[in-house]
Amino acid sequence: MTDGHLFNNILLGGRTGTNLGQFKVHSGGLAWKRQGGGKTIEIDKADLTSVTWMKVPRAYQLGVRIKDGLSYTFIGFREQDVSSLINFMQKNLGISPDEKQLSVGGHNWGGIGIVGSMLTFMVESKQAFEVSLADVSQTQMQGKTDVLLEFHVDDTTGANEKDSLMDMSFHVPTSNTQFPGNENRTSAQILWEAILARADNGSGSSGEAVVTFEGIAILTPRGRYAVELHLPFLRLQGQANDFKIQYSSILRLFVLPKSNNPHTVVVVTLDPPIRKGQTLYPHIVIQFETDTVVQKNMKLSRELLDEKYKDRLVESYQGLVHEVFVKVLRGLSGAKVTRPGSFRNYKNGYAVKSSLKAEDGLLYPLEKGFFFLPKPPTLILDEEIEFVEFERHGAGGASMSSQYFDLLVKLKNDQEHLFRNIQRSEYRNLFNFINGKGLKLMNLGDGQGTSGVTDVLQDTDDVAPDPHLERIKNQAESSEDSDEEDEDFVLHKDDGGSPTDDSGGEESDASKSGGEKQKSSKKEARSSKPPVKRKPKGKDGEGSGKRKPKGMDGEGSEKRKPKKKKDPNAPKRPMMPFMYFSMAERAGVKDSNPDLAPTDIAKKLGEIWQKMSTEDKQPYILQSQADKKRYEKESAAYRAAAPVDVDAGSGNASD
């Protein structure tokens, strides 16, 4: 090409992990784009400060430093690529790459060079390694001759690599000539001061945040967090988890309102993703109350605002909480923001209800892709799609319904996403929007093209009943018939079980009303059946072949033992881990699903709990274990202090 050179399978190294991509050098600067979409790095030629190249095992490495102090390493060039790169940069970018040599002897005794924010360890004028001082969270002296460096714990580091650099130590003898000391300061102390001036400990884990949003509901990873926005990173602080995310890992922000719902979702897309145990989270799904208005003051100096964040941040913000959050995060990270485009559903909303992998959610058709929320959050770009197929709900199976349809999205890498249970009323708007984007439409079920889609979902006046619902009704009727078989069983009022101390009143009311409906339906079913012939009674009025139910006297009245009164001073029983989980997450589930009844919310919590890993359940298990120890301790004290009732259990008192 005339305007530059393209190089494939180039590795981006550093704290962002190791990702393959395409490297391009052109007359305006440098660019690197990850394979399969995602992160794109663009460097203008005016921002370049130095370029170096070095022979590394099985390839060549290109090092680039820019004015902001950042450094990028690109690995994977061939020997013949180096000469073409050098010639093009000298001619079009006005910069001459310098050659470096890699030290492979394994020696750990050498010198230190500090250029900008990069620290390089040299052995016999060859580079052994280099680290960015912007990644140093803390540095301190150990004795008089050692300098310790501790690095930021970045939760996105390790998503692609199993190991991360946590700390390192330099031994600087008093006879060092590179950092000569004196009577007041040793050579190690002079090196420590040089590192301290360039390290990022000023805004590290103990530094003050620029702005903080308290008590924010995050759907993925689930929990309530305090969201802190620092200068170089974003921090999520919760009761059980703490995540730290560098702004360089943020790809894009999505602002997605919920239709007919008082919440707005903001999605922070990451590359690489954060990791919790063995689970990766490429999207942080944050839920805000749409109508909440806040005022936030930036904790930044006027000089910093004018020099570094001019036209990006202001001293104070006032407005809707999700808008203020997005403006500040965009100003600090430089990430782009995507909002819903021209698509509207049949109720003039931005999304359609559907399910993915047995999880109900919302599918947002965007101008350049699709986004399914909240779980699992799935982003599909148009450039990744091979074709889209509309299917009648249940096509290919035993049950088919004309009230719903499915949407199959097949990607170019043969991966498929099936969005099920979309209402038929959404079909026309969704079809027109997808067709207008120029995506390939198919109907593989009938072997037809786009013309077959309309035939499958054509409007009909007489809608056939859903066989699935009919089957459920038949099963319910058969279960009522089976309840007639055992006529000897008598349900006592106390046999139904009593609610625990932690059960909510709303759930009890719902259970009670449900029981009344069930009784009335059973009475109607029994009245429609023929009478059952019974054996004649004997002279004494008793059936010759039947036993009297337990707990009944001769006159048919119940004999019950008096219920033991509960001691109010008795210790409260310990709660199970699930109860702690419910207490912590019930409000979030209720906010996400305001239309659910209390019993449905409890059912939803149970489903979430069943799908959680052991590691995710661990905080609640620890709370339950601590509560159990509390109960055992209080029970022992209670039994020791309880008086002994000598008359308890005696049948008759003797004179």
C-alpha positions as CSV (number, residue, x, y, z in Angstrom):
1,M,0.0,0.0,0.0
2,T,1.1,3.6,-0.7
3,D,0.2,5.2,2.6
4,G,1.8,2.6,5.0
5,H,2.5,-0.9,5.9
6,L,0.3,-3.6,7.5
7,F,1.7,-6.4,9.8
8,N,-0.5,-9.3,11.0
9,N,-0.1,-11.4,14.1
10,I,1.6,-8.7,16.1
11,L,1.5,-9.2,19.9
12,L,0.7,-6.3,22.2
13,G,2.7,-6.9,25.4
14,G,2.7,-5.3,28.9
15,R,0.2,-5.1,31.7
16,T,-2.8,-5.4,29.3
17,G,-1.9,-9.0,28.7
18,T,-0.8,-10.6,25.4
19,N,-3.2,-10.1,22.6
20,L,-2.7,-10.8,18.8
21,G,-3.7,-8.1,16.4
22,Q,-2.9,-6.1,13.3
23,F,-0.2,-3.4,13.4
24,K,-0.3,-0.5,10.9
25,V,2.3,2.3,10.4
26,H,1.1,5.2,8.2
27,S,2.1,8.8,7.5
28,G,-0.1,10.0,10.4
29,G,1.3,7.7,13.1
30,L,0.8,4.1,14.4
31,A,-2.2,1.9,15.0
32,W,-2.9,-1.5,16.4
33,K,-6.2,-3.4,16.4
34,R,-7.0,-6.6,18.2
35,Q,-8.0,-9.6,16.1
36,G,-11.7,-10.3,16.3
37,G,-12.6,-6.8,17.2
38,G,-12.1,-5.0,20.5
39,K,-9.2,-2.8,21.7
40,T,-7.7,-0.4,19.2
41,I,-4.7,1.7,19.9
42,E,-4.0,4.8,17.8
43,I,-0.8,6.9,18.3
44,D,-0.5,10.2,16.5
45,K,3.0,11.0,15.1
46,A,3.0,14.3,17.1
47,D,2.8,12.3,20.3
48,L,5.8,10.0,19.6
49,T,8.9,10.7,21.7
50,S,11.0,7.6,21.0
51,V,10.9,4.3,19.0
52,T,13.3,1.4,19.6
53,W,13.6,-2.1,18.2
54,M,15.2,-5.2,19.7
55,K,15.9,-8.8,18.8
56,V,13.9,-11.1,21.1
57,P,13.5,-14.9,21.0
58,R,12.0,-16.0,17.6
59,A,11.0,-12.4,16.6
60,Y,11.7,-8.6,16.8
61,Q,10.2,-6.2,19.2
62,L,9.2,-2.6,18.6
63,G,9.1,-0.2,21.7
64,V,7.1,3.0,21.4
65,R,7.0,5.9,24.0
66,I,4.6,8.8,23.9
67,K,4.4,12.2,25.5
68,D,2.0,11.2,28.3
69,G,4.7,8.8,29.6
70,L,3.0,5.7,28.4
71,S,4.9,2.9,26.7
72,Y,3.8,0.2,24.3
73,T,5.6,-2.9,23.2
74,F,4.7,-4.7,19.9
75,I,6.2,-8.1,19.4
76,G,6.2,-10.4,16.3
77,F,8.0,-8.6,13.5
78,R,10.2,-10.5,11.1
79,E,13.8,-9.6,10.3
80,Q,12.8,-8.2,6.8
81,D,10.1,-6.1,8.5
82,V,12.6,-4.1,10.5
83,S,14.3,-2.4,7.6
84,S,11.0,-1.4,6.0
85,L,9.8,0.0,9.3
86,I,12.9,2.0,9.9
87,N,12.9,3.4,6.3
88,F,9.2,4.4,6.4
89,M,9.4,6.0,9.9
90,Q,12.5,8.0,8.9
91,K,10.8,9.2,5.7
92,N,7.2,9.8,6.8
93,L,7.3,10.2,10.6
94,G,10.6,12.0,11.0
95,I,11.9,9.7,13.7
96,S,14.8,7.2,13.6
97,P,14.3,4.0,15.7
98,D,17.2,3.1,17.9
99,E,18.5,-0.5,18.3
100,K,18.6,-2.1,21.7
101,Q,20.2,-5.4,22.7
102,L,18.6,-7.9,25.1
103,S,20.7,-9.4,27.9
104,V,20.2,-13.2,27.9
105,G,23.1,-14.1,30.3
106,G,20.8,-14.2,33.4
107,H,23.0,-11.9,35.5
108,N,21.2,-9.8,38.1
109,W,23.9,-7.3,38.7
110,G,23.8,-4.2,36.6
111,G,22.7,-0.5,36.4
112,I,19.4,1.3,36.4
113,G,18.3,3.8,33.8
114,I,15.2,6.0,34.4
115,V,13.8,7.8,31.3
116,G,10.4,9.5,31.8
117,S,8.2,6.9,33.6
118,M,10.2,3.9,32.5
119,L,12.8,2.1,34.6
120,T,15.3,-0.1,32.7
121,F,17.7,-2.5,34.2
122,M,20.8,-2.8,32.2
123,V,23.5,-5.6,32.3
124,E,26.7,-4.7,30.4
125,S,24.9,-2.1,28.3
126,K,22.2,-4.6,27.4
127,Q,18.6,-4.4,28.5
128,A,17.5,-7.1,31.0
129,F,14.0,-5.8,31.7
130,E,12.0,-2.6,32.0
131,V,9.0,-1.6,34.1
132,S,6.7,1.4,34.1
133,L,6.9,3.5,37.3
134,A,3.3,4.5,36.7
135,D,2.4,1.0,37.8
136,V,4.2,1.3,41.1
137,S,1.7,1.8,44.0
138,Q,4.2,2.1,46.8
139,T,8.0,2.2,47.3
140,Q,9.9,2.2,50.5
141,M,13.4,1.7,52.0
142,Q,14.4,-1.6,53.5
143,G,17.3,-0.9,55.7
144,K,20.0,1.4,54.3
145,T,20.8,-0.4,51.0
146,D,17.5,-1.9,49.6
147,V,14.7,-0.3,47.7
148,L,11.3,-2.2,47.5
149,L,8.8,-1.5,44.7
150,E,5.1,-2.7,45.0
151,F,2.9,-2.6,42.0
152,H,-0.8,-1.9,41.5
153,V,-3.1,-4.9,41.8
154,D,-5.0,-4.5,38.5
155,D,-7.9,-6.9,38.3
156,T,-7.8,-6.9,34.5
157,T,-4.2,-8.2,34.7
158,G,-4.3,-12.0,34.8
159,A,-7.3,-12.4,32.5
160,N,-4.9,-13.6,29.8
161,E,-1.9,-14.4,32.0
162,K,-1.7,-16.6,35.1
163,D,1.1,-14.6,36.8
164,S,1.4,-10.9,37.6
165,L,4.3,-8.9,38.9
166,M,3.6,-7.8,42.4
167,D,6.9,-6.5,43.8
168,M,10.6,-6.4,43.3
169,S,13.6,-5.2,45.3
170,F,16.9,-3.5,44.3
171,H,20.1,-3.8,46.4
172,V,22.2,-0.6,46.1
173,P,25.6,-0.8,47.9
174,T,27.0,2.3,49.5
175,S,29.9,2.2,47.0
176,N,27.5,2.7,44.0
177,T,28.8,5.3,41.6
178,Q,25.6,5.7,39.5
179,F,23.7,7.1,42.6
180,P,26.5,8.6,44.7
181,G,25.6,9.1,48.3
182,N,26.8,11.4,51.1
183,E,26.8,11.5,54.9
184,N,23.1,12.4,55.0
185,R,21.7,10.1,52.3
186,T,22.8,6.7,51.1
187,S,22.9,5.6,47.4
188,A,19.8,3.5,47.9
189,Q,18.0,6.5,49.3
190,I,18.8,8.7,46.3
191,L,17.5,5.9,44.0
192,W,14.4,5.6,46.2
193,E,13.7,9.4,45.9
194,A,14.1,9.3,42.1
195,I,11.5,6.4,41.9
196,L,9.2,8.1,44.4
197,A,9.0,11.2,42.2
198,R,7.7,9.2,39.2
199,A,5.7,6.5,41.0
200,D,1.8,6.6,41.0
201,N,1.6,6.3,44.8
202,G,0.0,9.7,44.9
203,S,-3.2,8.3,43.5
204,G,-2.8,4.7,44.5
205,S,-4.9,2.6,46.8
206,S,-4.7,5.1,49.6
207,G,-5.1,8.2,47.4
208,E,-8.3,10.3,47.4
209,A,-10.8,9.6,44.6
210,V,-11.8,12.4,42.2
211,V,-15.5,11.5,42.8
212,T,-17.4,8.7,44.5
213,F,-20.8,7.2,43.9
214,E,-22.1,5.4,47.0
215,G,-24.4,2.4,47.2
216,I,-24.6,1.7,43.4
217,A,-26.4,-1.5,42.3
218,I,-24.2,-3.6,40.0
219,L,-25.8,-6.5,38.2
220,T,-22.6,-8.1,36.9
221,P,-20.6,-8.8,39.0
222,R,-23.6,-8.8,41.3
223,G,-23.6,-6.7,44.5
224,R,-23.8,-3.1,45.8
225,Y,-20.6,-1.2,45.5
226,A,-19.1,2.2,46.2
227,V,-17.8,3.3,42.8
228,E,-14.6,5.4,43.1
229,L,-13.2,7.3,40.0
230,H,-9.5,8.0,40.5
231,L,-7.2,9.7,38.0
232,P,-5.7,6.5,36.5
233,F,-8.2,3.8,37.5
234,L,-11.8,2.9,38.5
235,R,-12.4,1.1,41.8
236,L,-15.5,-0.9,42.9
237,Q,-15.6,-1.5,46.6
238,G,-18.2,-3.9,48.0
239,Q,-18.7,-5.9,51.2
240,A,-17.3,-9.1,49.7
241,N,-15.3,-8.0,46.6
242,D,-13.0,-5.2,45.6
243,F,-12.1,-4.5,41.9
244,K,-9.6,-2.1,40.5
245,I,-9.7,-1.4,36.7
246,Q,-7.2,0.7,34.8
247,Y,-8.8,3.2,32.4
248,S,-6.7,1.8,29.6
249,S,-8.8,-1.4,29.8
250,I,-12.1,0.4,29.1
251,L,-13.2,0.0,25.5
252,R,-16.6,1.7,25.4
253,L,-19.5,2.9,27.6
254,F,-23.1,1.9,26.8
255,V,-26.1,3.9,28.2
256,L,-29.2,1.8,27.8
257,P,-32.6,2.9,29.4
258,K,-35.2,0.4,30.4
259,S,-38.6,0.8,28.9
260,N,-41.4,1.4,31.4
261,N,-38.9,0.9,34.2
262,P,-37.4,3.5,36.6
263,H,-33.9,2.3,35.9
264,T,-31.1,3.0,33.4
265,V,-28.2,0.6,32.8
266,V,-24.7,1.8,32.1
267,V,-22.3,-0.9,30.8
268,V,-18.6,-0.6,31.0
269,T,-17.0,-2.9,28.4
270,L,-13.4,-4.1,29.2
271,D,-10.6,-5.6,27.3
272,P,-9.0,-7.6,29.0
273,P,-11.9,-8.5,31.4
274,I,-11.7,-8.5,35.2
275,R,-11.5,-11.9,36.8
276,K,-13.1,-13.2,40.0
277,G,-11.8,-16.7,40.7
278,Q,-12.1,-18.5,37.4
279,T,-14.9,-16.3,36.1
280,L,-14.2,-13.5,33.6
281,Y,-16.4,-10.4,33.4
282,P,-15.9,-8.5,30.1
283,H,-18.8,-6.2,30.9
284,I,-19.6,-4.3,34.1
285,V,-23.4,-3.8,34.2
286,I,-24.3,-0.9,36.5
287,Q,-27.9,0.0,37.3
288,F,-29.0,3.6,38.2
289,E,-32.3,5.0,39.3
290,T,-33.3,7.1,36.3
291,D,-34.9,10.0,38.1
292,T,-32.2,10.5,40.8
293,V,-30.5,13.9,40.6
294,V,-27.1,14.4,42.1
295,Q,-24.4,17.2,42.4
296,K,-20.8,16.2,42.3
297,N,-17.7,18.4,42.8
298,M,-14.4,17.2,41.2
299,K,-11.5,16.9,43.6
300,L,-9.0,18.3,41.1
301,S,-6.9,21.4,41.1
302,R,-7.6,24.2,38.7
303,E,-4.2,23.7,37.1
304,L,-4.8,20.0,36.4
305,L,-8.2,20.7,34.9
306,D,-6.8,23.4,32.6
307,E,-3.7,21.5,31.5
308,K,-4.7,17.8,31.3
309,Y,-8.5,17.7,31.3
310,K,-9.4,20.9,29.4
311,D,-12.7,20.5,27.5
312,R,-13.1,17.0,29.1
313,L,-14.0,17.8,32.7
314,V,-15.4,20.7,34.7
315,E,-15.3,21.6,38.4
316,S,-18.8,20.6,39.2
317,Y,-21.7,18.5,37.7
318,Q,-25.4,18.5,38.5
319,G,-28.0,16.3,36.8
320,L,-29.3,12.7,36.6
321,V,-26.9,10.3,38.4
322,H,-26.3,8.1,35.4
323,E,-25.5,11.1,33.1
324,V,-23.1,12.6,35.7
325,F,-21.3,9.2,36.1
326,V,-20.9,8.8,32.3
327,K,-19.6,12.3,31.8
328,V,-16.9,12.0,34.5
329,L,-15.9,8.5,33.5
330,R,-15.7,9.5,29.8
331,G,-13.6,12.5,30.7
332,L,-11.1,10.5,32.8
333,S,-10.8,7.5,30.5
334,G,-11.5,9.0,27.1
335,A,-13.8,6.1,26.2
336,K,-16.6,6.6,23.7
337,V,-20.3,6.4,24.6
338,T,-23.0,4.4,22.7
339,R,-26.7,5.0,23.2
340,P,-29.8,3.4,21.6
341,G,-30.3,4.3,17.9
342,S,-33.4,4.5,15.7
343,F,-34.9,1.1,16.8
344,R,-38.2,1.3,18.7
345,N,-40.3,-1.6,19.9
346,Y,-44.1,-1.7,19.5
347,K,-44.5,0.2,22.8
348,N,-41.9,2.8,21.6
349,G,-39.2,1.4,23.9
350,Y,-35.5,0.7,23.1
351,A,-35.4,-3.1,23.6
352,V,-37.4,-6.3,23.2
353,K,-38.0,-8.9,25.9
354,S,-36.3,-12.2,25.2
355,S,-34.4,-15.0,26.9
356,L,-30.8,-16.3,26.3
357,K,-29.5,-19.5,27.8
358,A,-32.6,-19.8,30.0
359,E,-32.1,-16.3,31.4
360,D,-34.8,-13.7,30.8
361,G,-33.6,-10.2,29.8
362,L,-33.7,-7.4,27.2
363,L,-32.3,-7.4,23.7
364,Y,-31.1,-4.0,22.6
365,P,-30.8,-3.7,18.8
366,L,-28.1,-1.0,18.3
367,E,-26.9,0.7,15.1
368,K,-23.7,-1.4,15.0
369,G,-24.7,-4.5,16.9
370,F,-26.9,-6.1,19.6
371,F,-26.6,-6.1,23.3
372,F,-28.4,-8.6,25.6
373,L,-28.8,-7.7,29.3
374,P,-28.5,-8.3,32.2
375,K,-27.3,-11.9,32.4
376,P,-25.3,-13.1,30.6
377,P,-24.3,-9.6,29.2
378,T,-23.7,-10.4,25.5
379,L,-22.4,-7.9,23.0
380,I,-22.6,-8.9,19.3
381,L,-21.1,-6.5,16.7
382,D,-22.6,-6.4,13.1
383,E,-19.2,-7.0,11.6
384,E,-19.0,-10.4,13.5
385,I,-22.4,-11.6,12.2
386,E,-22.7,-14.1,9.3
387,F,-26.5,-14.2,9.1
388,V,-29.7,-13.6,11.1
389,E,-32.6,-16.1,11.1
390,F,-36.2,-15.6,12.3
391,E,-37.8,-18.8,13.6
392,R,-41.3,-19.6,14.9
393,H,-41.1,-20.3,18.6
394,G,-40.3,-24.0,19.2
395,A,-39.5,-24.7,15.5
396,G,-38.1,-28.1,15.1
397,G,-39.6,-29.4,18.4
398,A,-42.9,-30.8,19.6
399,S,-44.3,-27.5,20.7
400,M,-44.9,-24.5,18.5
401,S,-46.6,-21.2,19.4
402,S,-47.7,-18.4,17.0
403,Q,-47.6,-15.9,19.9
404,Y,-43.8,-15.9,20.1
405,F,-40.8,-16.2,17.8
406,D,-37.0,-16.9,18.1
407,L,-34.1,-14.9,16.7
408,L,-31.0,-16.8,15.8
409,V,-27.7,-14.9,15.2
410,K,-24.9,-16.9,13.8
411,L,-21.4,-15.4,13.9
412,K,-18.6,-15.8,11.4
413,N,-16.7,-18.0,13.9
414,D,-19.6,-20.5,13.8
415,Q,-20.8,-19.5,17.3
416,E,-24.6,-19.1,17.6
417,H,-26.8,-17.0,19.9
418,L,-30.5,-18.0,20.1
419,F,-32.8,-15.3,21.5
420,R,-36.1,-17.0,22.5
421,N,-39.7,-16.0,23.5
422,I,-39.9,-12.7,21.6
423,Q,-43.5,-11.5,21.3
424,R,-44.9,-11.6,17.8
425,S,-45.9,-8.0,18.0
426,E,-42.2,-7.1,18.0
427,Y,-41.5,-8.9,14.7
428,R,-42.3,-6.1,12.2
429,N,-40.2,-3.4,13.8
430,L,-37.3,-5.8,14.5
431,F,-37.4,-7.2,11.0
432,N,-37.4,-3.8,9.4
433,F,-34.5,-2.6,11.5
434,I,-32.3,-5.6,10.9
435,N,-33.1,-5.6,7.2
436,G,-32.4,-1.9,7.0
437,K,-28.9,-2.5,8.4
438,G,-28.1,-4.8,5.5
439,L,-27.5,-7.9,7.5
440,K,-28.1,-11.3,5.7
441,L,-31.5,-12.7,6.6
442,M,-32.3,-16.4,6.3
443,N,-34.9,-18.9,7.4
444,L,-33.0,-22.2,7.6
445,G,-36.0,-24.1,9.0
446,D,-38.0,-23.8,5.7
447,G,-35.0,-23.6,3.4
448,Q,-36.2,-20.3,2.2
449,G,-34.8,-16.8,2.0
450,T,-36.2,-13.6,3.4
451,S,-39.5,-14.2,1.8
452,G,-40.1,-17.2,4.0
453,V,-39.8,-15.2,7.2
454,T,-43.1,-13.4,6.6
455,D,-44.8,-16.7,5.9
456,V,-43.7,-18.1,9.2
457,L,-44.9,-15.1,11.3
458,Q,-47.8,-13.9,9.2
459,D,-50.8,-12.5,11.1
460,T,-53.6,-14.9,11.7
461,D,-57.0,-14.1,13.1
462,D,-57.6,-17.6,14.6
463,V,-54.6,-18.3,16.9
464,A,-54.2,-21.9,17.8
465,P,-54.0,-22.7,21.5
466,D,-50.5,-23.2,22.9
467,P,-50.0,-27.0,23.4
468,H,-47.5,-26.3,26.2
469,L,-50.1,-24.5,28.2
470,E,-52.7,-27.2,27.5
471,R,-50.3,-29.9,28.7
472,I,-49.7,-28.0,31.9
473,K,-53.4,-27.7,32.5
474,N,-53.9,-31.4,32.0
475,Q,-51.1,-32.2,34.4
476,A,-52.7,-29.9,37.0
477,E,-56.1,-31.7,36.6
478,S,-54.5,-35.1,36.9
479,S,-52.7,-34.0,40.1
480,E,-56.0,-32.9,41.5
481,D,-57.5,-36.3,40.8
482,S,-54.6,-38.0,42.7
483,D,-55.5,-35.9,45.7
484,E,-58.8,-37.7,46.0
485,E,-57.3,-41.1,46.6
486,D,-56.2,-40.7,50.3
487,E,-59.5,-39.9,52.1
488,D,-58.2,-41.1,55.5
489,F,-55.6,-38.3,55.7
490,V,-56.6,-35.4,57.9
491,L,-54.5,-32.2,57.8
492,H,-54.2,-30.5,61.2
493,K,-53.8,-26.8,61.4
494,D,-50.3,-27.1,62.9
495,D,-49.0,-29.6,60.3
496,G,-48.4,-27.0,57.7
497,G,-45.3,-25.8,59.3
498,S,-44.6,-22.3,60.8
499,P,-42.6,-19.6,59.1
500,T,-39.1,-18.9,60.4
501,D,-38.2,-15.7,62.2
502,D,-36.7,-14.3,59.1
503,S,-39.6,-14.9,56.7
504,G,-41.4,-11.9,55.3
505,G,-45.0,-11.2,55.9
506,E,-45.7,-10.6,52.2
507,E,-44.6,-14.1,51.3
508,S,-46.8,-15.5,54.0
509,D,-49.9,-13.7,52.6
510,A,-49.1,-14.8,49.1
511,S,-48.8,-18.4,50.3
512,K,-52.1,-18.2,52.1
513,S,-54.0,-16.7,49.2
514,G,-52.6,-19.4,46.9
515,G,-53.8,-22.1,49.3
516,E,-57.3,-20.8,49.3
517,K,-57.4,-20.8,45.5
518,Q,-56.2,-24.3,45.5
519,K,-58.9,-25.5,47.9
520,S,-61.7,-23.9,45.9
521,S,-60.4,-25.5,42.7
522,K,-60.3,-28.9,44.4
523,K,-63.9,-28.5,45.6
524,E,-65.1,-27.8,42.1
525,A,-63.2,-30.8,40.7
526,R,-64.7,-33.1,43.4
527,S,-68.3,-31.9,42.8
528,S,-68.0,-32.8,39.1
529,K,-67.1,-36.5,39.9
530,P,-69.6,-39.3,40.6
531,P,-70.2,-40.1,44.3
532,V,-68.0,-42.8,45.8
533,K,-69.8,-45.8,47.3
534,R,-69.0,-46.5,50.9
535,K,-69.3,-49.5,53.1
536,P,-72.4,-49.6,55.4
537,K,-71.9,-48.7,59.0
538,G,-72.2,-51.1,61.9
539,K,-74.7,-50.8,64.7
540,D,-72.3,-48.7,66.8
541,G,-72.1,-46.2,63.9
542,E,-68.5,-47.1,63.1
543,G,-67.4,-48.4,59.7
544,S,-66.5,-52.0,59.8
545,G,-63.4,-51.7,57.7
546,K,-62.0,-48.3,58.6
547,R,-59.8,-47.0,61.3
548,K,-60.4,-43.7,63.0
549,P,-57.8,-41.1,62.1
550,K,-55.2,-40.5,64.8
551,G,-55.9,-37.7,67.2
552,M,-59.7,-38.1,67.0
553,D,-62.0,-39.2,69.8
554,G,-65.2,-41.1,69.5
555,E,-67.3,-38.0,68.9
556,G,-64.9,-36.9,66.1
557,S,-63.3,-34.0,67.9
558,E,-59.6,-33.4,67.8
559,K,-57.3,-34.1,70.8
560,R,-54.2,-31.9,70.6
561,K,-51.4,-31.5,73.0
562,P,-51.0,-27.9,74.3
563,K,-48.4,-26.0,72.3
564,K,-45.3,-25.3,74.2
565,K,-44.7,-21.6,74.7
566,K,-41.5,-20.3,73.3
567,D,-39.1,-18.7,75.7
568,P,-38.4,-15.1,74.6
569,N,-35.0,-15.3,76.2
570,A,-33.9,-18.3,74.1
571,P,-31.1,-17.6,71.7
572,K,-32.1,-17.0,68.1
573,R,-31.2,-19.9,65.8
574,P,-28.4,-19.4,63.2
575,M,-29.3,-18.5,59.7
576,M,-28.2,-20.5,56.7
577,P,-25.9,-19.0,54.0
578,F,-28.8,-18.6,51.6
579,M,-30.6,-16.4,54.0
580,Y,-27.6,-14.0,54.2
581,F,-27.4,-14.0,50.4
582,S,-31.2,-13.2,50.2
583,M,-30.8,-10.3,52.7
584,A,-28.0,-8.8,50.7
585,E,-29.4,-9.3,47.2
586,R,-33.2,-9.1,47.7
587,A,-33.3,-5.3,47.2
588,G,-31.2,-5.6,44.0
589,V,-33.5,-8.3,42.5
590,K,-36.6,-6.3,43.5
591,D,-35.2,-3.2,41.8
592,S,-34.3,-5.1,38.6
593,N,-37.8,-6.8,38.5
594,P,-40.3,-4.4,40.1
595,D,-43.3,-6.3,38.7
596,L,-42.4,-9.6,40.5
597,A,-44.4,-10.8,43.4
598,P,-42.6,-11.5,46.7
599,T,-42.9,-15.2,46.1
600,D,-41.4,-14.8,42.6
601,I,-38.6,-12.8,44.0
602,A,-37.8,-15.6,46.5
603,K,-37.9,-18.1,43.6
604,K,-35.5,-15.8,41.5
605,L,-33.1,-15.6,44.4
606,G,-33.1,-19.4,44.7
607,E,-32.3,-19.8,41.0
608,I,-29.4,-17.3,41.3
609,W,-28.1,-19.1,44.4
610,Q,-28.2,-22.5,42.6
611,K,-26.1,-21.2,39.7
612,M,-23.4,-19.5,41.9
613,S,-20.0,-21.2,42.3
614,T,-18.7,-22.3,45.7
615,E,-16.3,-19.4,45.6
616,D,-19.1,-16.9,45.1
617,K,-21.0,-18.4,48.0
618,Q,-18.0,-18.3,50.4
619,P,-18.7,-14.8,52.0
620,Y,-22.2,-15.9,52.9
621,I,-20.9,-19.3,54.2
622,L,-18.5,-17.5,56.5
623,Q,-21.3,-15.3,57.8
624,S,-23.4,-18.4,58.5
625,Q,-20.5,-20.2,60.3
626,A,-19.9,-17.2,62.5
627,D,-23.6,-17.0,63.3
628,K,-23.5,-20.8,64.2
629,K,-20.7,-20.2,66.6
630,R,-22.7,-17.4,68.2
631,Y,-25.7,-19.6,68.6
632,E,-23.7,-22.4,70.2
633,K,-22.1,-20.1,72.6
634,E,-25.5,-18.4,73.6
635,S,-27.2,-21.8,73.8
636,A,-24.6,-23.1,76.3
637,A,-25.1,-20.1,78.4
638,Y,-28.8,-20.3,78.2
639,R,-28.9,-24.0,79.2
640,A,-26.6,-23.4,82.1
641,A,-28.8,-20.5,83.4
642,A,-32.1,-22.3,82.8
643,P,-33.9,-23.5,86.1
644,V,-34.7,-27.2,86.5
645,D,-38.5,-28.0,86.6
646,V,-38.7,-31.1,88.9
647,D,-42.4,-31.5,88.2
648,A,-42.1,-31.6,84.4
649,G,-43.2,-34.9,82.9
650,S,-44.7,-36.4,86.1
651,G,-48.1,-38.0,85.5
652,N,-49.6,-38.0,89.0
653,A,-48.4,-36.4,92.3
654,S,-48.3,-38.9,95.2
655,D,-49.4,-37.8,98.6
